[in-house]
Amino acid sequence: MISQKAQEYREDLVKKLCEAMERGTAPWQRTWTDGDAPRNAVSGRPYHGVNTLNLALQSGILGHPEDPRWLTYGQAQEKGWHVKAGEKGTHVEFYKYEERPKVDEFGDPVLDDDGKQEVQKSVFVRNYVVFHASQIEGIPPYEPPARNPIETSEKAERILRESGADIRHGGNEAFYNRSGDYIQVPERGQFSSQADYYATSLHELAHWTGHPSRLNREASSDMRSESYAKEELIAEITSMFVSAETGIPQTQEHFDNHAAYVSHWIKAVKEDPNALFRAVNQAQKASEEILKYERVREREQVETQITPEDQAIDQKPALTEQTIRDMKLIEGDTKVYLKPRVDGQQYKGKILHVDESQGYCVQQVGRQSLVVHKLERMCEVPPLGEAVKISYGTVDEKAKISIQEDRHHGLRR
C-alpha cells in the first residue's frame, strides 16, 4: 500500500530521473570509480533498491557525486554535527511489513488445507528524510576507498564464471539469446578496454537472469516494443547495482551503445511512475542472482577472519546495568531495564546506542528510562538516532520496527 505522499515523492523522482536521462546523466551513467554506492554515514550500511537510484541521482544534483554518504537529522545530532541552514533533505523509502490473520467478508477466519488460519501479508511504503554529507557541518572529509584494478578484474571474471552462464565469444554483436539460453559477446580484443568488456558482459548477464528457469521475467524480441525497452532498463539498473557494489566500472562507450533506448524509458516511466519502481525491484532481484556466490564468499570470509583465540582476546565485559549507566547516554537519575517485557509489548523512543558485535541496542523511553533490546529478537537492526516503535509479538516472533513521527520537522517518517 502506497500513501498519497509516498506516491508524490515517487512522481517527483521520476520527473528528476527523466530530466537527467534527457541530459544523458542518469544515475547509472557513471563509473563508480571515485566512490561507493550511496550508504549511511554512521552505520556504513548501503542503501538498496530505488533508494540507491534516488540518492545517486541527488548527489549528482548537489554537485558531489563522488561522496556516497547520507544520514538522518537525528544521526547528525548524535555525532555532534549539524545540518546547514536552509538545506533541504531527500526522501527515501522505508518498507513496513505487516502480517494479519486472514478473514472473509463475514469476519470468519480463512483456513488453509491443514486447518490453520491463513495470514494476510501487507507492505506499506513510508518515507523519511536524509541529508547528504555536503549538507552537514562538522562531518569529516570523505576518503574514497582504494581500488585495485587486478582484484576488480579477478572479481569480474569470477562472477561471470560462477554464474554458470553459457558465454560465447565471436562476431560483432553482444546479445542474450533467450531461446538458446546463451550470451554472445565479441572477442575481448574487439573492445576498447577490459572495463568495457566486463560492462557489456554483465549487462547481458542481467538479461540472462530473466530466463524462465531463473527469475522468469517477461521478454520480447521486438526492439520497438515497450516490453523490450523495459527489459533494457532493468538490465541497465542491474548493471548499476552490480557495479556500485563490486567496483567493476561501467563505461561511457557501454552507455552510448544503449542510448537508443532512452526515449523508450522516458516514455514508459512518464506514463506510469510506478513502472520505474517495478524495474528497480526486478533489477534488485537480478543483481542478487548475479552476486549470490559473492554473498556466500563474503560470509565465509567474515567467519574465517575471527578465530576462537581472537574471540577470547576481543571479548567484551558482560553487559550490565552499570556498563549502560557508564555510557551516560542521558543525564540525571536514569532507570535501566536490561530485560524488558517482550510478549505483546511496544516501546517508543529514540535509539541512542547500537552494538551489533554484542547484539544489543539501547532505546530511550520516557525522560529518564533506558530499555536494552536484544538484536536477535528483532527483524532488523534499528537505525541509530531515530525515534522508532519496537513492537514485540509472541515469543517466537521477531520484533517489528517502524519509524516514528519526527516532531522537529512535523513529518511522518
C-alpha positions as CSV (number, residue, x, y, z in Angstrom):
1,M,0.0,0.0,0.0
2,I,1.4,3.4,-1.1
3,S,0.3,6.6,0.7
4,Q,-0.6,9.6,-1.3
5,K,2.5,11.5,-0.1
6,A,4.8,8.5,-1.0
7,Q,3.3,8.5,-4.5
8,E,4.0,12.2,-4.8
9,Y,7.6,11.6,-3.9
10,R,7.8,8.8,-6.5
11,E,6.4,11.1,-9.2
12,D,9.0,13.7,-8.2
13,L,11.8,11.2,-8.5
14,V,10.6,10.1,-11.9
15,K,10.5,13.7,-13.1
16,K,14.1,14.3,-12.0
17,L,15.2,11.0,-13.5
18,C,13.6,11.8,-16.9
19,E,15.3,15.2,-16.9
20,A,18.6,13.5,-16.1
21,M,18.2,10.9,-18.9
22,E,17.4,13.7,-21.3
23,R,20.7,15.3,-20.3
24,G,22.5,12.0,-20.5
25,T,23.3,12.0,-16.8
26,A,21.1,9.2,-15.4
27,P,22.4,7.7,-12.1
28,W,23.7,4.5,-13.8
29,Q,25.6,6.7,-16.3
30,R,28.6,7.0,-14.0
31,T,31.7,4.7,-13.5
32,W,31.6,4.5,-9.6
33,T,35.4,4.6,-9.6
34,D,35.5,7.6,-7.3
35,G,33.4,6.1,-4.5
36,D,30.9,3.5,-3.3
37,A,27.2,3.2,-3.7
38,P,25.1,5.5,-1.5
39,R,25.5,4.4,2.1
40,N,24.7,5.6,5.6
41,A,27.5,7.8,7.0
42,V,27.0,6.4,10.5
43,S,26.2,2.7,10.2
44,G,28.1,2.3,6.9
45,R,25.3,0.2,5.5
46,P,24.5,0.7,1.8
47,Y,21.0,1.8,0.7
48,H,19.2,-0.6,-1.6
49,G,16.8,-0.6,-4.5
50,V,15.2,2.7,-5.5
51,N,17.0,4.5,-2.7
52,T,20.3,3.7,-4.4
53,L,18.9,5.2,-7.6
54,N,17.4,8.2,-5.9
55,L,20.4,9.1,-3.7
56,A,22.9,8.6,-6.6
57,L,20.8,11.0,-8.7
58,Q,20.5,13.5,-5.9
59,S,24.2,13.5,-5.0
60,G,24.9,14.5,-8.6
61,I,22.3,17.3,-8.5
62,L,24.0,18.6,-5.3
63,G,27.3,18.6,-7.2
64,H,29.0,15.8,-5.1
65,P,28.6,12.5,-6.9
66,E,31.9,11.3,-5.5
67,D,30.7,11.3,-1.9
68,P,28.2,8.4,-1.2
69,R,27.5,9.4,2.5
70,W,23.9,10.1,3.7
71,L,22.4,10.4,7.2
72,T,19.3,11.5,9.1
73,Y,18.9,14.7,11.0
74,G,19.0,12.7,14.3
75,Q,22.2,10.8,13.3
76,A,23.9,14.2,12.6
77,Q,22.9,15.5,16.0
78,E,24.1,12.3,17.7
79,K,27.5,12.8,16.2
80,G,27.7,16.5,17.1
81,W,27.3,17.6,13.5
82,H,24.7,20.0,12.2
83,V,22.6,20.3,9.1
84,K,23.5,23.5,7.3
85,A,20.9,26.3,7.5
86,G,18.5,26.2,4.6
87,E,19.4,22.7,3.4
88,K,16.6,20.5,2.1
89,G,16.6,16.8,2.8
90,T,15.9,14.0,0.4
91,H,13.1,11.5,0.9
92,V,14.0,7.8,0.9
93,E,11.5,4.9,1.2
94,F,11.1,2.7,4.2
95,Y,9.1,-0.5,3.8
96,K,7.0,-1.8,6.6
97,Y,5.8,-5.4,6.5
98,E,2.8,-6.5,8.4
99,E,1.1,-9.8,8.8
100,R,-2.5,-10.1,10.0
101,P,-4.9,-13.1,10.3
102,K,-6.9,-13.5,7.2
103,V,-10.7,-13.3,7.4
104,D,-13.5,-13.5,4.9
105,E,-16.2,-10.9,4.2
106,F,-18.1,-12.1,7.3
107,G,-15.2,-11.8,9.6
108,D,-14.7,-15.5,9.9
109,P,-11.1,-17.0,9.8
110,V,-9.9,-18.2,6.4
111,L,-8.2,-21.6,6.9
112,D,-5.7,-23.4,4.8
113,D,-5.7,-27.1,3.8
114,D,-4.2,-28.0,7.2
115,G,-6.9,-26.2,9.1
116,K,-4.6,-23.3,10.2
117,Q,-5.7,-19.7,9.7
118,E,-4.1,-18.1,6.7
119,V,-2.1,-14.9,7.1
120,Q,-2.6,-11.7,5.1
121,K,0.8,-10.1,4.3
122,S,0.9,-6.4,3.5
123,V,3.6,-4.0,2.6
124,F,3.4,-0.3,3.5
125,V,5.7,2.3,1.9
126,R,6.7,5.2,4.1
127,N,9.2,8.0,3.6
128,Y,11.8,9.5,5.8
129,V,14.4,12.2,5.2
130,V,18.2,12.0,4.9
131,F,20.8,14.6,4.2
132,H,24.0,14.3,2.0
133,A,27.4,14.8,3.6
134,S,27.8,18.0,1.7
135,Q,24.8,19.4,3.6
136,I,26.4,18.6,7.0
137,E,28.7,20.9,9.1
138,G,31.4,19.1,11.0
139,I,31.4,15.8,9.1
140,P,34.9,14.7,8.2
141,P,36.1,14.9,4.6
142,Y,35.3,11.8,2.5
143,E,38.1,9.4,1.8
144,P,37.3,7.2,-1.2
145,P,38.3,3.5,-0.9
146,A,41.4,2.4,-2.7
147,R,40.6,0.4,-5.9
148,N,42.9,-2.5,-7.0
149,P,42.4,-3.0,-10.8
150,I,43.7,-6.5,-10.6
151,E,41.3,-7.6,-7.8
152,T,38.5,-5.9,-9.7
153,S,39.2,-7.8,-12.8
154,E,39.5,-11.1,-10.9
155,K,36.1,-10.4,-9.3
156,A,34.5,-9.7,-12.6
157,E,35.9,-12.9,-14.1
158,R,34.8,-14.9,-11.0
159,I,31.2,-13.5,-11.2
160,L,30.9,-14.4,-14.9
161,R,32.4,-17.9,-14.4
162,E,30.4,-18.8,-11.3
163,S,27.2,-17.7,-12.8
164,G,27.2,-20.8,-14.9
165,A,26.0,-18.8,-18.0
166,D,26.9,-20.1,-21.4
167,I,29.1,-17.2,-22.7
168,R,30.2,-17.4,-26.3
169,H,32.8,-15.2,-28.0
170,G,32.8,-14.1,-31.6
171,G,31.1,-11.9,-34.1
172,N,30.5,-8.1,-33.8
173,E,27.4,-8.0,-31.6
174,A,26.6,-8.5,-27.9
175,F,23.3,-10.1,-27.0
176,Y,21.5,-12.7,-25.0
177,N,19.7,-15.4,-26.9
178,R,16.7,-16.4,-24.7
179,S,15.6,-19.4,-26.7
180,G,19.1,-20.9,-26.7
181,D,19.8,-19.5,-23.2
182,Y,23.3,-18.3,-24.1
183,I,25.2,-15.0,-24.1
184,Q,27.1,-13.8,-27.2
185,V,29.8,-11.1,-27.0
186,P,32.7,-10.1,-29.4
187,E,36.2,-11.3,-28.6
188,R,37.9,-9.4,-25.8
189,G,40.3,-7.7,-28.2
190,Q,37.5,-6.1,-30.0
191,F,36.5,-4.0,-27.0
192,S,38.2,-0.6,-26.4
193,S,39.1,-1.7,-22.8
194,Q,38.8,-4.5,-20.4
195,A,36.3,-2.5,-18.4
196,D,34.0,-2.2,-21.5
197,Y,34.2,-5.9,-22.0
198,Y,33.0,-6.6,-18.4
199,A,30.4,-3.9,-18.5
200,T,28.9,-5.4,-21.7
201,S,29.1,-9.0,-20.4
202,L,27.4,-8.1,-17.1
203,H,24.7,-6.2,-18.9
204,E,23.9,-9.4,-21.0
205,L,24.2,-11.4,-17.8
206,A,21.4,-9.3,-16.3
207,H,19.2,-10.3,-19.3
208,W,20.3,-13.9,-18.6
209,T,18.8,-13.8,-15.1
210,G,15.3,-13.3,-16.7
211,H,15.2,-16.7,-18.2
212,P,12.1,-18.9,-17.2
213,S,14.4,-21.2,-15.3
214,R,15.7,-18.3,-13.2
215,L,13.7,-15.1,-12.5
216,N,11.2,-15.6,-15.3
217,R,10.8,-12.0,-16.5
218,E,8.6,-11.1,-19.4
219,A,10.6,-10.6,-22.6
220,S,10.1,-9.6,-26.2
221,S,12.3,-9.9,-29.3
222,D,10.7,-6.8,-30.9
223,M,13.2,-4.0,-30.3
224,R,10.4,-1.4,-30.9
225,S,8.1,-2.8,-28.1
226,E,7.6,-1.4,-24.7
227,S,8.4,-4.8,-23.1
228,Y,11.8,-4.8,-24.8
229,A,12.6,-1.3,-23.6
230,K,11.6,-2.1,-20.0
231,E,13.9,-5.2,-20.0
232,E,16.7,-3.0,-21.2
233,L,16.0,-0.6,-18.4
234,I,16.1,-3.5,-15.9
235,A,19.4,-4.6,-17.3
236,E,20.9,-1.1,-17.0
237,I,19.9,-0.7,-13.4
238,T,21.1,-4.2,-12.6
239,S,24.5,-3.2,-14.1
240,M,24.5,-0.1,-11.9
241,F,23.8,-2.1,-8.7
242,V,26.5,-4.7,-9.5
243,S,29.0,-2.0,-10.5
244,A,28.3,0.0,-7.4
245,E,28.7,-2.9,-5.0
246,T,31.7,-4.6,-6.7
247,G,33.7,-1.7,-8.1
248,I,33.5,-3.2,-11.6
249,P,33.2,0.0,-13.7
250,Q,30.6,0.9,-16.2
251,T,32.0,2.8,-19.2
252,Q,30.8,5.7,-21.4
253,E,31.0,3.5,-24.5
254,H,28.7,1.0,-22.9
255,F,26.2,3.7,-22.1
256,D,26.5,5.1,-25.7
257,N,25.6,1.7,-27.1
258,H,22.3,1.8,-25.2
259,A,21.4,5.4,-25.8
260,A,18.7,4.4,-28.4
261,Y,16.5,3.1,-25.6
262,V,16.5,6.3,-23.6
263,S,13.4,7.8,-25.3
264,H,11.5,4.5,-24.6
265,W,12.5,4.6,-21.0
266,I,11.4,8.2,-20.6
267,K,8.0,7.4,-22.2
268,A,7.4,4.3,-20.1
269,V,8.1,5.9,-16.7
270,K,6.3,9.2,-17.5
271,E,3.2,7.3,-18.4
272,D,3.4,5.1,-15.3
273,P,5.8,6.4,-12.5
274,N,5.5,3.0,-10.7
275,A,7.0,1.3,-13.7
276,L,10.4,2.6,-12.6
277,F,9.9,1.1,-9.2
278,R,8.9,-2.2,-10.6
279,A,12.0,-2.1,-12.8
280,V,14.2,-1.3,-9.8
281,N,12.6,-4.2,-7.9
282,Q,13.4,-6.6,-10.7
283,A,16.9,-5.2,-11.0
284,Q,17.5,-5.8,-7.3
285,K,16.5,-9.4,-7.7
286,A,18.7,-9.8,-10.8
287,S,21.7,-8.3,-9.1
288,E,21.3,-10.7,-6.1
289,E,21.1,-13.6,-8.6
290,I,24.3,-12.4,-10.2
291,L,26.1,-11.9,-6.8
292,K,24.7,-14.9,-4.9
293,Y,28.1,-16.7,-4.8
294,E,29.9,-13.5,-3.8
295,R,27.4,-13.3,-0.9
296,V,28.4,-16.8,0.2
297,R,32.1,-15.9,-0.1
298,E,31.7,-12.7,1.9
299,R,30.0,-14.6,4.8
300,E,32.8,-17.2,4.7
301,Q,35.5,-14.5,4.8
302,V,33.9,-12.9,7.9
303,E,33.6,-16.3,9.7
304,T,37.2,-17.3,8.9
305,Q,38.7,-13.9,9.9
306,I,37.6,-14.5,13.5
307,T,39.3,-17.4,15.3
308,P,38.3,-18.7,18.8
309,E,41.6,-17.1,20.1
310,D,40.6,-13.7,18.6
311,Q,37.2,-14.0,20.2
312,A,38.8,-14.7,23.6
313,I,41.1,-11.7,23.2
314,D,38.4,-9.3,21.9
315,Q,35.7,-10.5,24.3
316,K,34.0,-7.5,26.0
317,P,32.8,-7.4,29.6
318,A,29.3,-8.7,30.2
319,L,26.5,-6.2,29.7
320,T,25.3,-4.9,33.0
321,E,23.2,-2.0,34.2
322,Q,26.4,-0.2,35.3
323,T,28.0,-0.5,31.8
324,I,24.9,1.1,30.4
325,R,25.0,3.9,33.0
326,D,28.7,4.5,32.3
327,M,27.8,5.4,28.7
328,K,26.0,8.4,30.1
329,L,23.5,8.3,27.2
330,I,21.2,10.7,29.1
331,E,21.8,12.8,32.1
332,G,20.2,12.5,35.6
333,D,18.9,9.6,37.6
334,T,18.4,7.1,34.8
335,K,16.4,3.9,35.1
336,V,17.9,1.0,33.1
337,Y,15.8,-2.0,32.0
338,L,18.0,-4.9,30.8
339,K,15.1,-7.3,30.4
340,P,12.1,-5.5,29.1
341,R,8.8,-7.4,28.8
342,V,8.6,-8.6,25.2
343,D,5.4,-10.6,24.7
344,G,3.0,-8.2,23.0
345,Q,4.7,-5.1,24.3
346,Q,5.6,-1.9,22.4
347,Y,8.4,0.6,23.2
348,K,8.6,4.0,21.6
349,G,11.6,6.3,21.7
350,K,15.0,7.2,20.2
351,I,17.7,4.7,19.6
352,L,20.7,6.0,21.5
353,H,23.2,3.2,21.0
354,V,23.7,0.1,18.8
355,D,26.3,-2.6,19.4
356,E,26.0,-5.2,16.7
357,S,29.1,-7.1,18.0
358,Q,27.4,-7.7,21.3
359,G,24.0,-7.9,19.9
360,Y,22.0,-5.2,21.6
361,C,20.7,-1.7,21.3
362,V,19.6,1.0,23.8
363,Q,16.4,2.9,23.5
364,Q,15.3,5.9,25.5
365,V,11.7,5.5,26.6
366,G,10.4,8.4,28.7
367,R,12.6,11.2,30.1
368,Q,14.9,9.1,32.3
369,S,14.4,5.5,31.2
370,L,16.6,3.3,29.0
371,V,15.5,-0.1,27.6
372,V,18.1,-2.6,26.3
373,H,16.8,-4.8,23.5
374,K,18.5,-7.9,22.1
375,L,19.0,-7.6,18.3
376,E,18.4,-11.3,17.9
377,R,14.8,-10.7,18.9
378,M,14.3,-8.1,16.1
379,C,13.5,-8.3,12.4
380,E,16.3,-5.8,11.7
381,V,18.8,-3.5,13.3
382,P,17.1,-0.2,14.3
383,P,18.6,3.0,12.9
384,L,20.8,4.8,15.3
385,G,19.5,8.3,16.3
386,E,15.9,7.6,15.0
387,A,12.7,7.6,17.0
388,V,11.2,4.2,16.5
389,K,8.4,1.9,17.7
390,I,9.6,-1.6,18.6
391,S,6.6,-4.0,18.7
392,Y,7.0,-7.5,20.1
393,G,4.6,-10.3,19.2
394,T,4.6,-13.7,20.6
395,V,7.8,-15.4,22.0
396,D,8.6,-16.9,18.6
397,E,8.1,-13.8,16.6
398,K,10.7,-11.2,15.7
399,A,10.0,-7.7,17.0
400,K,9.0,-5.2,14.2
401,I,10.4,-1.8,13.9
402,S,8.7,1.3,12.5
403,I,9.9,4.9,12.2
404,Q,8.0,7.3,14.4
405,E,7.0,10.9,13.9
406,D,9.8,13.4,14.0
407,R,8.2,16.4,15.7
408,H,11.2,18.6,14.9
409,H,10.2,18.5,11.2
410,G,6.5,17.8,11.6
411,L,6.9,14.8,9.2
412,R,5.8,11.2,9.4
413,R,8.9,9.2,8.8
